[in-house]
Amino acid sequence: MQKKHYLPRILSSEDWWCQAIPSRDRFDLASLKTAAERQGDHYIVNGQKMNTHGQWADMCFCWCHLERREETGGISFLLIDITHRA
């Protein structure tokens, strides 16, 4: 379902995507501090990230901890619609 929806929109440039990375200097998931907590049918994401071309993006890739576990475990990937920015 997601492939059918998103891939044509990416290929046609209807949607622009960005990536939120853990650090300005490097992409180091072992030092990831961003966390997300589920609240009903959505997540609250807390932390700081650098992003690539986020000012033009519609969607954002975001890596985060969904549960506090050992530093390198419990990492998840969220796809965030950022067209409705706060």
C-alpha positions in Angstrom: 0.0 0.0 0.0 2.7 2.5 0.9 4.8 1.7 -2.1 1.8 2.2 -4.4 1.0 5.5 -2.8 4.4 7.1 -2.3 6.6 5.9 -5.1 4.7 7.5 -8.0 4.5 10.8 -6.0 8.3 10.7 -5.4 9.0 9.9 -9.1 6.7 12.7 -10.3 8.2 15.2 -7.8 4.7 15.7 -6.4 6.1 14.9 -3.0 9.6 16.0 -1.7 11.2 14.0 1.1 14.0 14.9 3.5 16.0 12.9 6.0 16.4 13.9 9.7 19.9 12.8 10.8 21.1 12.4 14.4 24.2 14.6 14.2 25.5 17.5 12.1 28.9 15.8 11.8 28.0 12.2 11.1 25.2 9.7 10.7 25.8 7.8 13.9 22.8 5.8 15.1 24.7 4.5 18.1 24.6 8.0 19.6 20.9 8.5 18.7 19.0 10.4 21.5 15.8 11.2 19.8 12.8 9.4 21.3 9.2 9.0 20.2 6.3 8.2 22.5 3.0 6.8 21.2 -0.1 8.8 22.2 -3.2 7.4 20.7 -2.9 7.1 17.0 0.2 9.4 16.7 3.7 9.8 18.1 5.3 12.7 20.0 8.9 13.0 18.9 11.4 14.6 21.2 15.0 15.5 20.3 17.1 17.5 17.9 18.0 16.5 14.4 19.6 18.1 11.4 17.6 17.7 8.2 18.5 17.8 4.5 16.3 20.3 2.5 13.5 20.2 5.1 12.3 23.6 4.2 10.9 22.2 0.9 10.0 18.7 2.0 6.5 17.2 2.4 7.7 14.0 4.2 10.6 13.3 6.5 12.5 10.1 7.4 13.2 10.1 11.2 15.1 7.5 13.2 14.3 7.4 16.9 13.9 5.2 20.0 10.4 4.1 20.6 11.3 2.5 23.9 14.2 3.4 26.1 16.6 0.3 25.9 20.3 -0.1 25.6 21.9 2.8 23.7 22.1 1.0 20.4 18.9 -1.1 20.6 15.2 -0.3 20.1 15.8 2.1 17.1 12.7 2.6 14.9 12.1 4.5 11.7 9.1 6.9 11.4 7.9 8.6 8.2 6.5 12.0 9.2 4.2 14.1 7.2 5.6 17.6 7.7 3.2 19.5 5.4 1.3 20.6 8.5 4.0 22.2 10.5 3.2 23.7 13.9 
